[in-house]
Amino acid sequence: MRLTRIYTDRPLASQEEIELGADAARHLVTVLRARPGDPVVLFNGLGGEYPGVIRAATRKSVVVLTGDAVSTDRESSFPIELGIGLSRGDRFDWVLQKATELGVTAITPLYTERTEVKLKDRREEKKQRHWQQVIISACEQCGRNRLPRLHSPRPLKDWLTVDADCRLVLYHQAEHSLREIAAEAVPKSAALLIGPEGGLAGDEIRAALDTGFRALVLGPRIMRTETAPVSAISVLQYLWGDLG
């Protein structure tokens, strides 16, 4: 049986009693029906994890006695940074969840010409907290012990200088495929640019190409903004990362 994994932002050490916050307590007790004596694994996003046992449990507080640290590392050896146009509804949450599961290193939400989502001040801060929780939940589920970096939303032009060995922009009219790029030298890292619903505008594609990105097509079918990153990241991880 897979052990329940819980993220905490508190420092962790072996053989210590760690009191978890109200959100974690509510999830453990109300949703998972956890009780004293149940095993649990704690991690704080800095690497490694701590198997433990629940000593006390209420809906407001859970106390875990940690065991010895386990230095398990499930990070991909191939860093991928995803820059993706903001989309409406639950689509962006889904992208964050799946990109995290697939091992991306960093994610940047982008404002583009065709981005319909506009966030300012408190609304942006609220969304940022929500997105961070989506990433945390995905890490709890998939076994990652390090959280991918979530950057604040920014204009596309400010992200195009991202540092990566191989920089790719998905474009349905591109001439190059990943099969062709894979036949070249093996890169050490990648940055992947994907537009919002409606895709990137022509001048945005040109701006990306002018700053060193290569236009890439995944196949003959046009994918939705939430399908494209999952497909592209999966192939990148298969070629140069830890899938397959």
PESUL-V540852 format. One record per pair of residues at least 6 apart in sequence whose ideal C-beta (glycine too) atoms are under 7 Angstrom apart, sorted by the first residue. I is the first residue (numbers start at 1). J is the second residue. D is the distance in Angstrom with one decimal. If there is no record, write none. Layout:
i=I j=J d=D
i=I j=J d=D
This chain:
i=3 j=39 d=5.6
i=3 j=40 d=6.7
i=3 j=41 d=5.0
i=4 j=32 d=6.1
i=4 j=40 d=5.1
i=4 j=41 d=6.9
i=5 j=41 d=4.6
i=5 j=43 d=6.6
i=5 j=140 d=4.6
i=6 j=20 d=6.5
i=6 j=24 d=5.3
i=6 j=28 d=6.9
i=6 j=40 d=5.9
i=6 j=42 d=5.6
i=6 j=140 d=6.5
i=7 j=43 d=6.0
i=7 j=44 d=6.9
i=7 j=45 d=6.5
i=7 j=136 d=4.8
i=7 j=139 d=6.4
i=7 j=140 d=5.7
i=8 j=18 d=6.7
i=8 j=20 d=5.9
i=8 j=24 d=6.7
i=8 j=42 d=5.8
i=8 j=44 d=5.6
i=9 j=44 d=6.2
i=10 j=18 d=6.3
i=10 j=44 d=6.6
i=12 j=18 d=6.7
i=12 j=42 d=5.9
i=12 j=44 d=5.3
i=12 j=50 d=5.2
i=12 j=66 d=6.4
i=13 j=66 d=6.9
i=14 j=50 d=6.9
i=14 j=66 d=5.8
i=14 j=67 d=6.6
i=14 j=68 d=5.0
i=14 j=69 d=5.5
i=15 j=66 d=6.5
i=16 j=66 d=5.4
i=17 j=55 d=6.4
i=17 j=63 d=5.5
i=17 j=65 d=5.4
i=18 j=42 d=6.3
i=18 j=64 d=5.0
i=18 j=66 d=6.1
i=19 j=61 d=5.9
i=19 j=63 d=5.2
i=20 j=62 d=4.6
i=20 j=64 d=6.6
i=22 j=60 d=5.5
i=24 j=62 d=6.4
i=25 j=58 d=6.7
i=25 j=59 d=6.1
i=25 j=60 d=5.8
i=25 j=61 d=5.2
i=25 j=62 d=4.4
i=26 j=59 d=5.6
i=28 j=34 d=4.1
i=28 j=57 d=6.7
i=28 j=62 d=5.3
i=29 j=57 d=5.4
i=29 j=58 d=6.6
i=29 j=59 d=5.0
i=29 j=62 d=6.8
i=30 j=59 d=6.0
i=34 j=54 d=5.9
i=34 j=57 d=5.8
i=35 j=54 d=6.9
i=35 j=57 d=6.0
i=36 j=54 d=5.3
i=36 j=55 d=6.1
i=36 j=56 d=6.0
i=36 j=57 d=5.6
i=37 j=53 d=6.5
i=37 j=54 d=6.6
i=38 j=54 d=4.9
i=39 j=51 d=6.7
i=39 j=53 d=5.9
i=40 j=52 d=5.5
i=40 j=54 d=5.9
i=40 j=64 d=5.8
i=41 j=49 d=5.2
i=41 j=50 d=6.8
i=41 j=51 d=5.3
i=42 j=49 d=6.7
i=42 j=50 d=4.7
i=42 j=52 d=5.8
i=42 j=64 d=6.1
i=42 j=66 d=6.3
i=43 j=49 d=4.3
i=43 j=145 d=4.7
i=45 j=146 d=5.9
i=45 j=147 d=4.1
i=47 j=73 d=6.6
i=47 j=145 d=5.5
i=47 j=146 d=5.6
i=48 j=69 d=5.3
i=48 j=70 d=6.3
i=48 j=71 d=4.9
i=48 j=72 d=6.8
i=48 j=145 d=5.8
i=49 j=70 d=5.3
i=49 j=72 d=6.1
i=49 j=145 d=5.3
i=50 j=66 d=4.2
i=50 j=67 d=6.5
i=50 j=69 d=5.6
i=51 j=67 d=4.7
i=51 j=70 d=6.5
i=52 j=64 d=4.3
i=52 j=65 d=5.6
i=52 j=66 d=4.3
i=52 j=67 d=5.8
i=53 j=64 d=6.9
i=53 j=65 d=5.3
i=54 j=62 d=6.1
i=54 j=64 d=5.7
i=55 j=63 d=4.7
i=55 j=64 d=6.7
i=55 j=65 d=5.1
i=56 j=63 d=4.3
i=72 j=145 d=6.5
i=73 j=145 d=6.9
i=74 j=143 d=5.1
i=74 j=144 d=5.4
i=74 j=145 d=6.5
i=75 j=103 d=6.8
i=75 j=144 d=7.0
i=75 j=146 d=5.7
i=76 j=103 d=3.8
i=76 j=237 d=6.2
i=76 j=241 d=4.4
i=76 j=242 d=4.8
i=77 j=241 d=6.4
i=77 j=242 d=6.1
i=78 j=189 d=6.9
i=78 j=237 d=6.6
i=78 j=240 d=4.5
i=78 j=241 d=3.7
i=79 j=105 d=4.2
i=79 j=189 d=4.2
i=80 j=104 d=4.8
i=80 j=105 d=5.8
i=80 j=190 d=5.0
i=80 j=192 d=6.3
i=80 j=233 d=6.2
i=80 j=236 d=5.9
i=81 j=105 d=5.9
i=81 j=106 d=4.3
i=81 j=162 d=5.9
i=81 j=164 d=6.1
i=81 j=191 d=4.7
i=82 j=99 d=5.5
i=82 j=104 d=5.1
i=82 j=107 d=4.9
i=82 j=192 d=5.2
i=82 j=229 d=6.0
i=83 j=108 d=4.7
i=83 j=110 d=5.3
i=83 j=159 d=4.9
i=83 j=162 d=6.7
i=83 j=191 d=6.7
i=83 j=193 d=4.9
i=84 j=95 d=6.2
i=84 j=109 d=6.8
i=84 j=110 d=6.2
i=84 j=194 d=4.7
i=84 j=229 d=6.0
i=85 j=110 d=5.0
i=85 j=112 d=4.4
i=85 j=115 d=5.2
i=85 j=194 d=6.9
i=85 j=195 d=4.7
i=85 j=196 d=3.0
i=85 j=225 d=6.7
i=86 j=92 d=6.2
i=86 j=109 d=5.1
i=86 j=110 d=6.7
i=86 j=111 d=6.6
i=86 j=115 d=5.0
i=86 j=117 d=4.2
i=86 j=153 d=6.5
i=86 j=196 d=6.0
i=87 j=117 d=6.8
i=87 j=196 d=5.2
i=87 j=197 d=5.4
i=87 j=225 d=5.1
i=87 j=226 d=6.9
i=88 j=116 d=6.1
i=88 j=117 d=5.9
i=91 j=225 d=6.4
i=91 j=226 d=4.6
i=93 j=134 d=5.1
i=94 j=226 d=5.2
i=95 j=226 d=5.3
i=95 j=229 d=5.6
i=96 j=107 d=6.4
i=96 j=131 d=5.7
i=96 j=134 d=4.8
i=96 j=135 d=5.8
i=97 j=134 d=5.7
i=97 j=138 d=4.6
i=98 j=230 d=4.9
i=99 j=107 d=6.0
i=99 j=229 d=5.9
i=99 j=233 d=6.1
i=100 j=135 d=5.2
i=100 j=138 d=3.8
i=100 j=139 d=6.2
i=100 j=142 d=6.9
i=100 j=144 d=7.0
i=100 j=148 d=5.7
i=101 j=138 d=5.6
i=101 j=142 d=4.5
i=102 j=230 d=6.9
i=102 j=233 d=4.6
i=102 j=234 d=6.2
i=102 j=237 d=6.1
i=103 j=237 d=6.0
i=103 j=241 d=6.4
i=103 j=242 d=6.8
i=104 j=148 d=5.4
i=104 j=233 d=6.2
i=105 j=148 d=5.8
i=105 j=149 d=6.9
i=106 j=148 d=5.8
i=106 j=149 d=4.1
i=106 j=151 d=6.6
i=107 j=148 d=5.9
i=107 j=150 d=5.5
i=107 j=151 d=7.0
i=108 j=151 d=4.2
i=108 j=154 d=6.5
i=108 j=159 d=5.5
i=109 j=153 d=4.1
i=110 j=153 d=7.0
i=110 j=154 d=6.7
i=110 j=156 d=4.9
i=110 j=159 d=5.9
i=111 j=153 d=6.1
i=111 j=154 d=6.9
i=111 j=155 d=5.0
i=111 j=156 d=6.7
i=112 j=156 d=4.9
i=112 j=195 d=6.0
i=112 j=196 d=5.7
i=112 j=200 d=6.1
i=112 j=204 d=6.1
i=113 j=201 d=4.2
i=113 j=204 d=6.1
i=114 j=195 d=6.9
i=114 j=196 d=5.6
i=114 j=198 d=4.1
i=114 j=199 d=6.8
i=114 j=201 d=6.2
i=115 j=196 d=4.8
i=119 j=127 d=5.6
i=119 j=153 d=6.1
i=124 j=153 d=6.4
i=128 j=152 d=6.4
i=131 j=150 d=5.9
i=132 j=150 d=5.7
i=135 j=147 d=5.9
i=135 j=148 d=6.2
i=135 j=150 d=5.9
i=136 j=147 d=6.6
i=139 j=147 d=5.8
i=156 j=204 d=5.9
i=157 j=207 d=6.5
i=160 j=207 d=6.3
i=160 j=208 d=6.0
i=160 j=211 d=4.4
i=161 j=211 d=6.6
i=162 j=191 d=4.6
i=164 j=189 d=4.8
i=164 j=190 d=5.5
i=164 j=191 d=3.7
i=165 j=187 d=4.0
i=165 j=188 d=4.5
i=165 j=189 d=4.8
i=165 j=190 d=6.9
i=166 j=187 d=3.7
i=166 j=190 d=4.5
i=167 j=191 d=4.5
i=167 j=212 d=5.6
i=167 j=213 d=4.5
i=167 j=214 d=6.8
i=168 j=190 d=6.4
i=168 j=192 d=5.5
i=168 j=193 d=6.9
i=168 j=213 d=6.5
i=168 j=214 d=5.6
i=168 j=216 d=4.7
i=169 j=193 d=4.1
i=169 j=205 d=6.5
i=169 j=208 d=4.5
i=169 j=213 d=4.5
i=169 j=215 d=5.6
i=169 j=216 d=6.7
i=170 j=193 d=7.0
i=170 j=194 d=5.1
i=170 j=216 d=5.7
i=170 j=218 d=6.7
i=170 j=228 d=5.5
i=170 j=232 d=6.2
i=171 j=205 d=5.6
i=171 j=215 d=4.4
i=171 j=216 d=6.8
i=171 j=217 d=6.6
i=172 j=217 d=6.1
i=172 j=222 d=5.1
i=174 j=215 d=3.6
i=174 j=216 d=5.4
i=174 j=217 d=4.2
i=176 j=214 d=6.4
i=176 j=215 d=6.6
i=176 j=216 d=5.9
i=177 j=217 d=6.0
i=178 j=216 d=6.4
i=178 j=235 d=5.4
i=178 j=239 d=6.9
i=182 j=239 d=5.1
i=186 j=240 d=6.1
i=187 j=240 d=6.6
i=190 j=236 d=5.7
i=192 j=229 d=6.9
i=192 j=232 d=5.7
i=192 j=233 d=6.8
i=193 j=208 d=5.9
i=193 j=213 d=6.3
i=194 j=225 d=6.6
i=194 j=228 d=5.1
i=194 j=229 d=5.2
i=195 j=225 d=6.7
i=196 j=225 d=5.6
i=197 j=225 d=5.3
i=205 j=215 d=6.7
i=209 j=215 d=6.4
i=218 j=231 d=5.6
i=218 j=232 d=6.2
i=223 j=231 d=6.3
i=234 j=243 d=6.5
i=237 j=243 d=4.1
i=238 j=244 d=4.8
